[in-house]
């Protein structure tokens, strides 16, 4: 279904991942939930169709950001090795990515969202409040 929808806008759905976990609701019952954004650039690889037909892969996913991070830091193993979490936390705390890098990643996500929906992406005025409201109202996870 995702692949077909993306094909309609000439994008190629290469792959995706599924992550599950358990959450305890307000009544104390454990529920299996899906924990990731299936079909989004954050959990999938999506390629631009016209570019692919011309022999180039244009990623519309977080993979370009991941590669940038791996090449940006002198010891990329810190980012890849889960046994080095303390070093990873220190790296995140002690390093600020340039604004233009963050804007480039954001642009990738926004452009794909607008291509999919065919309209400008609405930007929330208070994303944190919207998330908390959803967690409270829809799932009973916060008071």
N, CA, C and O atoms as CSV, one atom per row, in Angstrom:
chain,resi,resn,atom,element,x,y,z
A,1,UNK,N,N,0.815,-1.181,0.000
A,1,UNK,CA,C,0.000,0.000,0.000
A,1,UNK,C,C,0.870,1.260,0.000
A,1,UNK,O,O,0.616,2.181,-0.776
A,2,UNK,N,N,1.902,1.312,0.868
A,2,UNK,CA,C,2.793,2.465,0.901
A,2,UNK,C,C,3.538,2.580,-0.416
A,2,UNK,O,O,3.663,3.667,-0.980
A,3,UNK,N,N,4.031,1.454,-0.899
A,3,UNK,CA,C,4.776,1.450,-2.155
A,3,UNK,C,C,3.921,1.963,-3.308
A,3,UNK,O,O,4.391,2.758,-4.123
A,4,UNK,N,N,2.686,1.521,-3.382
A,4,UNK,CA,C,1.788,1.955,-4.452
A,4,UNK,C,C,1.485,3.450,-4.347
A,4,UNK,O,O,1.458,4.151,-5.359
A,5,UNK,N,N,1.260,3.932,-3.139
A,5,UNK,CA,C,0.961,5.357,-2.950
A,5,UNK,C,C,2.158,6.214,-3.335
A,5,UNK,O,O,1.998,7.257,-3.969
A,6,UNK,N,N,3.359,5.779,-2.956
A,6,UNK,CA,C,4.550,6.544,-3.331
A,6,UNK,C,C,4.816,6.466,-4.830
A,6,UNK,O,O,5.288,7.435,-5.426
A,7,UNK,N,N,4.517,5.328,-5.442
A,7,UNK,CA,C,4.704,5.201,-6.890
A,7,UNK,C,C,3.832,6.200,-7.643
A,7,UNK,O,O,4.215,6.673,-8.713
A,8,UNK,N,N,2.670,6.522,-7.097
A,8,UNK,CA,C,1.786,7.501,-7.745
A,8,UNK,C,C,2.414,8.885,-7.830
A,8,UNK,O,O,2.045,9.680,-8.694
A,9,UNK,N,N,3.363,9.182,-6.937
A,9,UNK,CA,C,4.054,10.476,-6.991
A,9,UNK,C,C,5.512,10.293,-7.425
A,9,UNK,O,O,6.362,11.146,-7.173
A,10,UNK,N,N,5.776,9.161,-8.081
A,10,UNK,CA,C,7.072,8.839,-8.670
A,10,UNK,C,C,8.205,8.769,-7.648
A,10,UNK,O,O,9.309,9.262,-7.881
A,11,UNK,N,N,7.902,8.145,-6.516
A,11,UNK,CA,C,8.901,7.875,-5.491
A,11,UNK,C,C,8.964,6.364,-5.303
A,11,UNK,O,O,7.956,5.675,-5.456
A,12,UNK,N,N,10.140,5.849,-4.973
A,12,UNK,CA,C,10.349,4.411,-4.845
A,12,UNK,C,C,10.503,4.055,-3.368
A,12,UNK,O,O,11.400,4.550,-2.685
A,13,UNK,N,N,9.624,3.199,-2.897
A,13,UNK,CA,C,9.653,2.727,-1.512
A,13,UNK,C,C,10.598,1.537,-1.462
A,13,UNK,O,O,10.243,0.437,-1.884
A,14,UNK,N,N,11.807,1.761,-0.943
A,14,UNK,CA,C,12.853,0.745,-0.986
A,14,UNK,C,C,12.698,-0.262,0.155
A,14,UNK,O,O,12.674,-1.472,-0.073
A,15,UNK,N,N,12.595,0.246,1.372
A,15,UNK,CA,C,12.390,-0.648,2.511
A,15,UNK,C,C,11.941,0.163,3.721
A,15,UNK,O,O,11.950,1.394,3.704
A,16,UNK,N,N,11.550,-0.554,4.769
A,16,UNK,CA,C,11.135,0.094,6.011
A,16,UNK,C,C,11.426,-0.850,7.164
A,16,UNK,O,O,11.734,-2.024,6.953
A,17,UNK,N,N,11.329,-0.342,8.369
A,17,UNK,CA,C,11.513,-1.181,9.553
A,17,UNK,C,C,10.287,-1.046,10.445
A,17,UNK,O,O,9.564,-0.052,10.397
A,18,UNK,N,N,10.079,-2.058,11.247
A,18,UNK,CA,C,8.982,-2.073,12.201
A,18,UNK,C,C,9.565,-2.254,13.593
A,18,UNK,O,O,10.384,-3.147,13.811
A,19,UNK,N,N,9.154,-1.420,14.531
A,19,UNK,CA,C,9.600,-1.538,15.914
A,19,UNK,C,C,8.368,-1.610,16.813
A,19,UNK,O,O,7.438,-0.813,16.690
A,20,UNK,N,N,8.388,-2.581,17.715
A,20,UNK,CA,C,7.265,-2.781,18.620
A,20,UNK,C,C,7.744,-2.680,20.069
A,20,UNK,O,O,8.928,-2.860,20.353
A,21,UNK,N,N,6.839,-2.399,20.957
A,21,UNK,CA,C,7.147,-2.351,22.374
A,21,UNK,C,C,5.867,-2.483,23.166
A,21,UNK,O,O,4.780,-2.586,22.597
A,22,UNK,N,N,5.997,-2.481,24.469
A,22,UNK,CA,C,4.838,-2.577,25.341
A,22,UNK,C,C,4.678,-1.279,26.116
A,22,UNK,O,O,5.660,-0.647,26.506
A,23,UNK,N,N,3.438,-0.895,26.331
A,23,UNK,CA,C,3.122,0.273,27.144
A,23,UNK,C,C,1.996,-0.134,28.092
A,23,UNK,O,O,1.074,-0.861,27.723
A,24,UNK,N,N,2.102,0.350,29.302
A,24,UNK,CA,C,1.070,0.068,30.294
A,24,UNK,C,C,0.089,1.227,30.308
A,24,UNK,O,O,0.482,2.376,30.510
A,25,UNK,N,N,-1.178,0.930,30.096
A,25,UNK,CA,C,-2.184,2.004,30.061
A,25,UNK,C,C,-2.597,2.395,31.474
A,25,UNK,O,O,-2.121,1.816,32.451
A,26,UNK,N,N,-3.476,3.370,31.575
A,26,UNK,CA,C,-3.899,3.907,32.875
A,26,UNK,C,C,-4.530,2.842,33.769
A,26,UNK,O,O,-4.497,2.960,34.994
A,27,UNK,N,N,-5.106,1.800,33.160
A,27,UNK,CA,C,-5.740,0.731,33.942
A,27,UNK,C,C,-4.742,-0.351,34.357
A,27,UNK,O,O,-5.120,-1.326,35.007
A,28,UNK,N,N,-3.460,-0.181,33.980
A,28,UNK,CA,C,-2.438,-1.148,34.341
A,28,UNK,C,C,-2.293,-2.302,33.367
A,28,UNK,O,O,-1.545,-3.244,33.630
A,29,UNK,N,N,-2.992,-2.243,32.254
A,29,UNK,CA,C,-2.928,-3.309,31.257
A,29,UNK,C,C,-1.804,-3.029,30.265
A,29,UNK,O,O,-1.678,-1.914,29.757
A,30,UNK,N,N,-0.982,-4.054,29.991
A,30,UNK,CA,C,0.087,-3.904,29.006
A,30,UNK,C,C,-0.485,-4.076,27.607
A,30,UNK,O,O,-1.268,-4.991,27.348
A,31,UNK,N,N,-0.086,-3.191,26.717
A,31,UNK,CA,C,-0.538,-3.247,25.332
A,31,UNK,C,C,0.673,-3.241,24.404
A,31,UNK,O,O,1.608,-2.463,24.591
A,32,UNK,N,N,0.642,-4.108,23.411
A,32,UNK,CA,C,1.669,-4.116,22.384
A,32,UNK,C,C,1.388,-2.950,21.449
A,32,UNK,O,O,0.277,-2.810,20.938
A,33,UNK,N,N,2.396,-2.114,21.227
A,33,UNK,CA,C,2.202,-0.976,20.337
A,33,UNK,C,C,3.310,-0.941,19.294
A,33,UNK,O,O,4.410,-1.453,19.500
A,34,UNK,N,N,2.985,-0.330,18.187
A,34,UNK,CA,C,3.978,-0.044,17.175
A,34,UNK,C,C,4.649,1.251,17.571
A,34,UNK,O,O,3.956,2.218,17.889
A,35,UNK,N,N,5.984,1.311,17.566
A,35,UNK,CA,C,6.703,2.441,18.135
A,35,UNK,C,C,7.450,3.296,17.126
A,35,UNK,O,O,8.258,4.130,17.535
A,36,UNK,N,N,7.230,3.138,15.872
A,36,UNK,CA,C,8.009,3.905,14.910
A,36,UNK,C,C,7.102,4.405,13.804
A,36,UNK,O,O,5.913,4.090,13.768
A,37,UNK,N,N,7.658,5.166,12.927
A,37,UNK,CA,C,6.870,5.813,11.878
A,37,UNK,C,C,7.010,5.028,10.580
A,37,UNK,O,O,7.787,5.413,9.706
A,38,UNK,N,N,6.278,3.946,10.445
A,38,UNK,CA,C,6.382,3.107,9.260
A,38,UNK,C,C,6.080,3.920,8.003
A,38,UNK,O,O,5.114,4.682,7.952
A,39,UNK,N,N,6.918,3.743,7.008
A,39,UNK,CA,C,6.702,4.418,5.730
A,39,UNK,C,C,7.185,5.850,5.685
A,39,UNK,O,O,7.037,6.507,4.654
A,40,UNK,N,N,7.755,6.359,6.759
A,40,UNK,CA,C,8.255,7.738,6.767
A,40,UNK,C,C,9.751,7.743,6.472
A,40,UNK,O,O,10.389,6.691,6.528
A,41,UNK,N,N,10.321,8.900,6.160
A,41,UNK,CA,C,11.766,8.970,5.928
A,41,UNK,C,C,12.582,8.580,7.164
A,41,UNK,O,O,13.766,8.264,7.046
A,42,UNK,N,N,11.973,8.601,8.322
A,42,UNK,CA,C,12.703,8.253,9.531
A,42,UNK,C,C,12.906,6.753,9.675
A,42,UNK,O,O,13.879,6.326,10.295
A,43,UNK,N,N,12.027,5.956,9.127
A,43,UNK,CA,C,12.142,4.505,9.289
A,43,UNK,C,C,12.209,3.766,7.959
A,43,UNK,O,O,12.187,2.535,7.934
A,44,UNK,N,N,12.291,4.488,6.874
A,44,UNK,CA,C,12.284,3.873,5.553
A,44,UNK,C,C,13.325,4.524,4.653
A,44,UNK,O,O,13.835,5.609,4.933
A,45,UNK,N,N,13.615,3.838,3.586
A,45,UNK,CA,C,14.407,4.449,2.520
A,45,UNK,C,C,13.466,4.675,1.350
A,45,UNK,O,O,12.801,3.753,0.877
A,46,UNK,N,N,13.423,5.909,0.898
A,46,UNK,CA,C,12.573,6.315,-0.214
A,46,UNK,C,C,13.466,7.019,-1.224
A,46,UNK,O,O,14.195,7.949,-0.878
A,47,UNK,N,N,13.406,6.571,-2.476
A,47,UNK,CA,C,14.250,7.153,-3.517
A,47,UNK,C,C,13.391,7.930,-4.503
A,47,UNK,O,O,12.239,7.579,-4.757
A,48,UNK,N,N,13.958,8.972,-5.045
A,48,UNK,CA,C,13.307,9.776,-6.070
A,48,UNK,C,C,13.297,8.988,-7.385
A,48,UNK,O,O,14.352,8.591,-7.879
A,49,UNK,N,N,12.106,8.761,-7.948
A,49,UNK,CA,C,11.964,7.961,-9.163
A,49,UNK,C,C,12.696,8.517,-10.378
A,49,UNK,O,O,13.469,7.784,-10.995
A,50,UNK,N,N,12.486,9.797,-10.754
A,50,UNK,CA,C,13.178,10.341,-11.935
A,50,UNK,C,C,14.702,10.254,-11.825
A,50,UNK,O,O,15.378,9.928,-12.800
A,51,UNK,N,N,15.233,10.540,-10.657
A,51,UNK,CA,C,16.686,10.467,-10.472
A,51,UNK,C,C,17.180,9.036,-10.613
A,51,UNK,O,O,18.230,8.788,-11.207
A,52,UNK,N,N,16.418,8.095,-10.064
A,52,UNK,CA,C,16.808,6.687,-10.143
A,52,UNK,C,C,16.864,6.213,-11.593
A,52,UNK,O,O,17.782,5.488,-11.975
A,53,UNK,N,N,15.896,6.617,-12.391
A,53,UNK,CA,C,15.888,6.211,-13.801
A,53,UNK,C,C,17.057,6.806,-14.576
A,53,UNK,O,O,17.456,6.275,-15.612
A,54,UNK,N,N,17.606,7.907,-14.073
A,54,UNK,CA,C,18.778,8.524,-14.704
A,54,UNK,C,C,20.084,7.978,-14.150
A,54,UNK,O,O,21.162,8.434,-14.532
A,55,UNK,N,N,19.994,6.996,-13.243
A,55,UNK,CA,C,21.186,6.343,-12.714
A,55,UNK,C,C,21.690,6.893,-11.390
A,55,UNK,O,O,22.770,6.512,-10.938
A,56,UNK,N,N,20.936,7.774,-10.765
A,56,UNK,CA,C,21.357,8.347,-9.487
A,56,UNK,C,C,20.356,7.973,-8.393
A,56,UNK,O,O,19.151,7.893,-8.634
A,57,UNK,N,N,20.873,7.751,-7.206
A,57,UNK,CA,C,20.011,7.491,-6.066
A,57,UNK,C,C,19.935,8.768,-5.245
A,57,UNK,O,O,20.938,9.235,-4.706
A,58,UNK,N,N,18.738,9.323,-5.157
A,58,UNK,CA,C,18.488,10.490,-4.319
A,58,UNK,C,C,17.623,10.010,-3.167
A,58,UNK,O,O,16.435,9.729,-3.323
A,59,UNK,N,N,18.262,9.925,-2.002
A,59,UNK,CA,C,17.572,9.451,-0.796
A,59,UNK,C,C,16.620,10.513,-0.275
A,59,UNK,O,O,16.965,11.693,-0.213
A,60,UNK,N,N,15.449,10.100,0.091
A,60,UNK,CA,C,14.495,10.961,0.776
A,60,UNK,C,C,14.244,10.316,2.139
A,60,UNK,O,O,13.130,9.918,2.480
A,61,UNK,N,N,15.341,10.232,2.902
A,61,UNK,CA,C,15.277,9.565,4.194
A,61,UNK,C,C,16.361,10.124,5.101
A,61,UNK,O,O,17.115,11.019,4.721
A,62,UNK,N,N,16.422,9.583,6.293
A,62,UNK,CA,C,17.432,10.051,7.230
A,62,UNK,C,C,18.813,9.480,6.929
A,62,UNK,O,O,19.778,9.816,7.615
A,63,UNK,N,N,18.925,8.630,5.922
A,63,UNK,CA,C,20.209,8.010,5.609
A,63,UNK,C,C,21.277,9.044,5.272
A,63,UNK,O,O,22.437,8.877,5.651
A,64,UNK,N,N,20.906,10.104,4.569
A,64,UNK,CA,C,21.909,11.129,4.246
A,64,UNK,C,C,22.401,11.815,5.530
A,64,UNK,O,O,23.581,12.147,5.643
A,65,UNK,N,N,21.510,12.024,6.482
A,65,UNK,CA,C,21.897,12.617,7.762
A,65,UNK,C,C,22.813,11.661,8.522
A,65,UNK,O,O,23.810,12.082,9.108
A,66,UNK,N,N,22.475,10.394,8.510
A,66,UNK,CA,C,23.289,9.378,9.182
A,66,UNK,C,C,24.698,9.368,8.605
A,66,UNK,O,O,25.681,9.346,9.345
A,67,UNK,N,N,24.789,9.384,7.275
A,67,UNK,CA,C,26.097,9.378,6.632
A,67,UNK,C,C,26.883,10.647,6.959
A,67,UNK,O,O,28.098,10.599,7.150
A,68,UNK,N,N,26.187,11.778,7.021
A,68,UNK,CA,C,26.838,13.035,7.381
A,68,UNK,C,C,27.438,12.935,8.784
A,68,UNK,O,O,28.579,13.342,9.008
A,69,UNK,N,N,26.668,12.396,9.719
A,69,UNK,CA,C,27.172,12.247,11.091
A,69,UNK,C,C,28.393,11.332,11.138
A,69,UNK,O,O,29.371,11.624,11.826
A,70,UNK,N,N,28.329,10.236,10.409
A,70,UNK,CA,C,29.444,9.295,10.414
A,70,UNK,C,C,30.710,9.917,9.841
A,70,UNK,O,O,31.813,9.603,10.288
A,71,UNK,N,N,30.559,10.793,8.858
A,71,UNK,CA,C,31.746,11.432,8.271
A,71,UNK,C,C,32.164,12.685,9.039
A,71,UNK,O,O,33.306,13.129,8.918
A,72,UNK,N,N,31.261,13.256,9.820
A,72,UNK,CA,C,31.533,14.500,10.548
A,72,UNK,C,C,32.442,14.284,11.754
A,72,UNK,O,O,33.284,15.130,12.055
A,73,UNK,N,N,32.278,13.164,12.443
A,73,UNK,CA,C,33.031,12.909,13.668
A,73,UNK,C,C,34.233,12.020,13.380
A,73,UNK,O,O,34.158,11.120,12.544
A,74,UNK,N,N,35.353,12.275,14.078
A,74,UNK,CA,C,36.582,11.533,13.794
A,74,UNK,C,C,36.510,10.036,14.105
A,74,UNK,O,O,37.247,9.251,13.509
A,75,UNK,N,N,35.640,9.633,15.021
A,75,UNK,CA,C,35.525,8.218,15.392
A,75,UNK,C,C,34.078,7.772,15.222
A,75,UNK,O,O,33.319,7.745,16.190
A,76,UNK,N,N,33.690,7.419,13.987
A,76,UNK,CA,C,32.284,7.057,13.743
A,76,UNK,C,C,31.833,5.810,14.494
A,76,UNK,O,O,30.631,5.575,14.620
A,77,UNK,N,N,32.762,5.010,14.991
A,77,UNK,CA,C,32.375,3.815,15.731
A,77,UNK,C,C,31.560,4.169,16.974
A,77,UNK,O,O,30.742,3.371,17.430
A,78,UNK,N,N,31.783,5.367,17.524
A,78,UNK,CA,C,31.002,5.796,18.692
A,78,UNK,C,C,29.509,5.804,18.337
A,78,UNK,O,O,28.667,5.457,19.166
A,79,UNK,N,N,29.196,6.195,17.120
A,79,UNK,CA,C,27.796,6.273,16.695
A,79,UNK,C,C,27.226,4.911,16.316
A,79,UNK,O,O,26.009,4.726,16.314
A,80,UNK,N,N,28.080,3.977,16.004
A,80,UNK,CA,C,27.629,2.670,15.528
A,80,UNK,C,C,27.641,1.584,16.599
A,80,UNK,O,O,26.901,0.605,16.503
A,81,UNK,N,N,28.466,1.754,17.601
A,81,UNK,CA,C,28.698,0.710,18.589
A,81,UNK,C,C,27.860,0.966,19.845
A,81,UNK,O,O,28.110,1.925,20.575
A,82,UNK,N,N,26.881,0.120,20.090
A,82,UNK,CA,C,25.996,0.302,21.245
A,82,UNK,C,C,26.720,0.103,22.569
A,82,UNK,O,O,26.202,0.497,23.614
A,83,UNK,N,N,27.894,-0.492,22.551
A,83,UNK,CA,C,28.674,-0.659,23.771
A,83,UNK,C,C,29.375,0.639,24.174
A,83,UNK,O,O,30.007,0.705,25.228
A,84,UNK,N,N,29.263,1.665,23.338
A,84,UNK,CA,C,29.927,2.941,23.599
A,84,UNK,C,C,28.910,4.055,23.876
A,84,UNK,O,O,29.126,5.211,23.510
A,85,UNK,N,N,27.806,3.694,24.523
A,85,UNK,CA,C,26.725,4.658,24.762
A,85,UNK,C,C,27.173,5.846,25.605
A,85,UNK,O,O,26.744,6.971,25.349
A,86,UNK,N,N,28.025,5.623,26.604
A,86,UNK,CA,C,28.490,6.742,27.434
A,86,UNK,C,C,29.249,7.751,26.580
A,86,UNK,O,O,29.076,8.959,26.739
A,87,UNK,N,N,30.089,7.254,25.674
A,87,UNK,CA,C,30.822,8.152,24.773
A,87,UNK,C,C,29.871,8.856,23.802
A,87,UNK,O,O,30.054,10.027,23.468
A,88,UNK,N,N,28.855,8.118,23.359
A,88,UNK,CA,C,27.860,8.698,22.446
A,88,UNK,C,C,27.109,9.836,23.129
A,88,UNK,O,O,26.879,10.886,22.528
A,89,UNK,N,N,26.729,9.623,24.381
A,89,UNK,CA,C,26.035,10.680,25.135
A,89,UNK,C,C,26.925,11.901,25.304
A,89,UNK,O,O,26.463,13.033,25.160
A,90,UNK,N,N,28.199,11.679,25.607
A,90,UNK,CA,C,29.140,12.795,25.755
A,90,UNK,C,C,29.322,13.520,24.425
A,90,UNK,O,O,29.397,14.748,24.385
A,91,UNK,N,N,29.390,12.770,23.360
A,91,UNK,CA,C,29.528,13.364,22.027
A,91,UNK,C,C,28.331,14.257,21.719
A,91,UNK,O,O,28.494,15.368,21.214
A,92,UNK,N,N,27.145,13.775,22.019
A,92,UNK,CA,C,25.929,14.559,21.764
A,92,UNK,C,C,25.890,15.804,22.643
A,92,UNK,O,O,25.460,16.869,22.200
A,93,UNK,N,N,26.338,15.670,23.889
A,93,UNK,CA,C,26.305,16.795,24.822
A,93,UNK,C,C,27.329,17.863,24.450
A,93,UNK,O,O,27.065,19.057,24.593
A,94,UNK,N,N,28.481,17.440,23.980
A,94,UNK,CA,C,29.600,18.353,23.761
A,94,UNK,C,C,29.733,18.880,22.335
A,94,UNK,O,O,30.650,19.650,22.052
A,95,UNK,N,N,28.846,18.487,21.440
A,95,UNK,CA,C,28.951,18.905,20.046
A,95,UNK,C,C,27.624,19.452,19.554
A,95,UNK,O,O,26.564,18.871,19.786
A,96,UNK,N,N,27.705,20.555,18.886
A,96,UNK,CA,C,26.517,21.152,18.292
A,96,UNK,C,C,26.663,21.078,16.774
A,96,UNK,O,O,27.654,21.536,16.206
A,97,UNK,N,N,25.667,20.498,16.139
A,97,UNK,CA,C,25.710,20.431,14.680
A,97,UNK,C,C,25.388,21.801,14.101
A,97,UNK,O,O,24.586,22.550,14.658
A,98,UNK,N,N,26.014,22.117,12.988
A,98,UNK,CA,C,25.727,23.402,12.355
A,98,UNK,C,C,24.251,23.503,11.953
A,98,UNK,O,O,23.630,22.522,11.544
A,99,UNK,N,N,23.720,24.696,12.081
A,99,UNK,CA,C,22.316,24.954,11.766
A,99,UNK,C,C,21.964,24.504,10.347
A,99,UNK,O,O,20.889,23.952,10.116
A,100,UNK,N,N,22.875,24.743,9.397
A,100,UNK,CA,C,22.586,24.388,8.001
A,100,UNK,C,C,22.435,22.881,7.811
A,100,UNK,O,O,21.719,22.443,6.911
A,101,UNK,N,N,23.094,22.091,8.639
A,101,UNK,CA,C,22.946,20.636,8.573
A,101,UNK,C,C,21.538,20.249,9.010
A,101,UNK,O,O,20.871,19.450,8.352
A,102,UNK,N,N,21.097,20.817,10.113
A,102,UNK,CA,C,19.754,20.506,10.616
A,102,UNK,C,C,18.680,20.979,9.634
A,102,UNK,O,O,17.675,20.295,9.439
A,103,UNK,N,N,18.884,22.131,9.023
A,103,UNK,CA,C,17.913,22.641,8.052
A,103,UNK,C,C,17.864,21.761,6.807
A,103,UNK,O,O,16.801,21.590,6.211
A,104,UNK,N,N,19.001,21.205,6.410
A,104,UNK,CA,C,19.044,20.311,5.250
A,104,UNK,C,C,18.226,19.048,5.506
A,104,UNK,O,O,17.473,18.600,4.641
A,105,UNK,N,N,18.379,18.486,6.689
A,105,UNK,CA,C,17.601,17.287,7.052
A,105,UNK,C,C,16.120,17.627,7.097
A,105,UNK,O,O,15.291,16.886,6.569
A,106,UNK,N,N,15.793,18.733,7.719
A,106,UNK,CA,C,14.401,19.169,7.797
A,106,UNK,C,C,13.816,19.358,6.401
A,106,UNK,O,O,12.679,18.964,6.144
A,107,UNK,N,N,14.580,19.951,5.513
A,107,UNK,CA,C,14.116,20.194,4.137
A,107,UNK,C,C,13.770,18.879,3.441
A,107,UNK,O,O,12.767,18.798,2.732
A,108,UNK,N,N,14.590,17.854,3.637
A,108,UNK,CA,C,14.314,16.542,3.040
A,108,UNK,C,C,12.953,16.027,3.493
A,108,UNK,O,O,12.155,15.575,2.672
A,109,UNK,N,N,12.685,16.093,4.789
A,109,UNK,CA,C,11.439,15.595,5.345
A,109,UNK,C,C,10.245,16.430,4.883
A,109,UNK,O,O,9.208,15.887,4.501
A,110,UNK,N,N,10.399,17.740,4.922
A,110,UNK,CA,C,9.298,18.628,4.541
A,110,UNK,C,C,8.968,18.455,3.054
A,110,UNK,O,O,7.794,18.366,2.693
A,111,UNK,N,N,9.980,18.409,2.194
A,111,UNK,CA,C,9.725,18.254,0.761
A,111,UNK,C,C,8.981,16.963,0.454
A,111,UNK,O,O,8.064,16.955,-0.367
A,112,UNK,N,N,9.366,15.877,1.106
A,112,UNK,CA,C,8.676,14.612,0.851
A,112,UNK,C,C,7.249,14.661,1.373
A,112,UNK,O,O,6.331,14.195,0.698
A,113,UNK,N,N,7.048,15.216,2.558
A,113,UNK,CA,C,5.694,15.328,3.114
A,113,UNK,C,C,4.808,16.154,2.186
A,113,UNK,O,O,3.656,15.796,1.944
A,114,UNK,N,N,5.334,17.242,1.672
A,114,UNK,CA,C,4.547,18.097,0.774
A,114,UNK,C,C,4.299,17.416,-0.562
A,114,UNK,O,O,3.245,17.604,-1.171
A,115,UNK,N,N,5.262,16.628,-1.019
A,115,UNK,CA,C,5.069,15.878,-2.267
A,115,UNK,C,C,3.960,14.835,-2.093
A,115,UNK,O,O,3.126,14.646,-2.978
A,116,UNK,N,N,3.965,14.168,-0.945
A,116,UNK,CA,C,2.963,13.138,-0.675
A,116,UNK,C,C,1.565,13.737,-0.527
A,116,UNK,O,O,0.600,13.222,-1.090
A,117,UNK,N,N,1.466,14.818,0.227
A,117,UNK,CA,C,0.144,15.394,0.498
A,117,UNK,C,C,-0.329,16.360,-0.577
A,117,UNK,O,O,-1.523,16.640,-0.687
A,118,UNK,N,N,0.611,16.868,-1.370
A,118,UNK,CA,C,0.249,17.827,-2.411
A,118,UNK,C,C,-0.066,19.213,-1.878
A,118,UNK,O,O,-0.669,20.026,-2.578
A,119,UNK,N,N,0.336,19.490,-0.641
A,119,UNK,CA,C,0.082,20.814,-0.066
A,119,UNK,C,C,1.172,21.148,0.949
A,119,UNK,O,O,1.907,20.262,1.385
A,120,UNK,N,N,1.277,22.421,1.324
A,120,UNK,CA,C,2.303,22.806,2.301
A,120,UNK,C,C,2.113,22.096,3.638
A,120,UNK,O,O,0.989,21.842,4.071
A,121,UNK,N,N,3.213,21.788,4.269
A,121,UNK,CA,C,3.183,21.105,5.549
A,121,UNK,C,C,2.811,22.088,6.654
A,121,UNK,O,O,3.470,23.115,6.812
A,122,UNK,N,N,1.767,21.789,7.417
A,122,UNK,CA,C,1.431,22.683,8.541
A,122,UNK,C,C,2.473,22.531,9.647
A,122,UNK,O,O,2.857,21.417,10.003
A,123,UNK,N,N,2.911,23.630,10.167
A,123,UNK,CA,C,3.901,23.609,11.237
A,123,UNK,C,C,3.177,23.912,12.553
A,123,UNK,O,O,2.563,24.970,12.693
A,124,UNK,N,N,3.248,22.989,13.518
A,124,UNK,CA,C,2.543,23.216,14.785
A,124,UNK,C,C,3.150,24.388,15.544
A,124,UNK,O,O,4.353,24.639,15.465
A,125,UNK,N,N,2.316,25.090,16.270
A,125,UNK,CA,C,2.817,26.198,17.068
A,125,UNK,C,C,3.397,25.706,18.389
A,125,UNK,O,O,4.276,26.350,18.962
A,126,UNK,N,N,2.904,24.555,18.879
A,126,UNK,CA,C,3.419,23.994,20.113
A,126,UNK,C,C,3.383,22.466,20.009
A,126,UNK,O,O,2.467,21.816,20.513
A,127,UNK,N,N,4.412,21.903,19.338
A,127,UNK,CA,C,4.454,20.462,19.085
A,127,UNK,C,C,4.447,19.653,20.383
A,127,UNK,O,O,3.791,18.615,20.468
A,128,UNK,N,N,5.172,20.126,21.384
A,128,UNK,CA,C,5.236,19.403,22.656
A,128,UNK,C,C,3.842,19.246,23.264
A,128,UNK,O,O,3.466,18.158,23.701
A,129,UNK,N,N,3.085,20.334,23.288
A,129,UNK,CA,C,1.732,20.287,23.855
A,129,UNK,C,C,0.837,19.348,23.051
A,129,UNK,O,O,0.024,18.624,23.627
A,130,UNK,N,N,0.977,19.354,21.738
A,130,UNK,CA,C,0.166,18.463,20.903
A,130,UNK,C,C,0.477,17.002,21.196
A,130,UNK,O,O,-0.430,16.172,21.242
A,131,UNK,N,N,1.746,16.685,21.394
A,131,UNK,CA,C,2.136,15.305,21.695
A,131,UNK,C,C,1.595,14.882,23.065
A,131,UNK,O,O,1.050,13.789,23.211
A,132,UNK,N,N,1.748,15.745,24.052
A,132,UNK,CA,C,1.243,15.430,25.397
A,132,UNK,C,C,-0.269,15.256,25.363
A,132,UNK,O,O,-0.795,14.320,25.966
A,133,UNK,N,N,-0.975,16.142,24.668
A,133,UNK,CA,C,-2.432,16.020,24.556
A,133,UNK,C,C,-2.823,14.687,23.927
A,133,UNK,O,O,-3.746,14.027,24.403
A,134,UNK,N,N,-2.139,14.290,22.877
A,134,UNK,CA,C,-2.427,13.024,22.208
A,134,UNK,C,C,-2.173,11.848,23.147
A,134,UNK,O,O,-2.994,10.936,23.242
A,135,UNK,N,N,-1.039,11.873,23.838
A,135,UNK,CA,C,-0.720,10.781,24.765
A,135,UNK,C,C,-1.753,10.690,25.880
A,135,UNK,O,O,-2.086,9.591,26.321
A,136,UNK,N,N,-2.263,11.826,26.341
A,136,UNK,CA,C,-3.274,11.832,27.407
A,136,UNK,C,C,-4.636,11.440,26.862
A,136,UNK,O,O,-5.268,10.522,27.386
A,137,UNK,N,N,-5.099,12.116,25.822
A,137,UNK,CA,C,-6.466,11.963,25.340
A,137,UNK,C,C,-6.699,10.652,24.596
A,137,UNK,O,O,-7.748,10.026,24.751
A,138,UNK,N,N,-5.743,10.243,23.804
A,138,UNK,CA,C,-5.940,9.036,22.977
A,138,UNK,C,C,-5.490,7.753,23.655
A,138,UNK,O,O,-6.056,6.687,23.413
A,139,UNK,N,N,-4.451,7.855,24.522
A,139,UNK,CA,C,-3.864,6.652,25.065
A,139,UNK,C,C,-3.887,6.570,26.591
A,139,UNK,O,O,-3.577,5.522,27.157
A,140,UNK,N,N,-4.249,7.659,27.256
A,140,UNK,CA,C,-4.292,7.649,28.705
A,140,UNK,C,C,-2.931,7.424,29.341
A,140,UNK,O,O,-2.845,6.860,30.431
A,141,UNK,N,N,-1.864,7.858,28.674
A,141,UNK,CA,C,-0.512,7.583,29.172
A,141,UNK,C,C,0.012,8.648,30.129
A,141,UNK,O,O,0.943,8.389,30.892
A,142,UNK,N,N,-0.571,9.835,30.096
A,142,UNK,CA,C,-0.158,10.904,31.015
A,142,UNK,C,C,-1.394,11.518,31.663
A,142,UNK,O,O,-2.493,11.469,31.111
A,143,UNK,N,N,-1.193,12.087,32.826
A,143,UNK,CA,C,-2.302,12.734,33.527
A,143,UNK,C,C,-2.394,14.196,33.164
A,143,UNK,O,O,-3.271,14.902,33.660
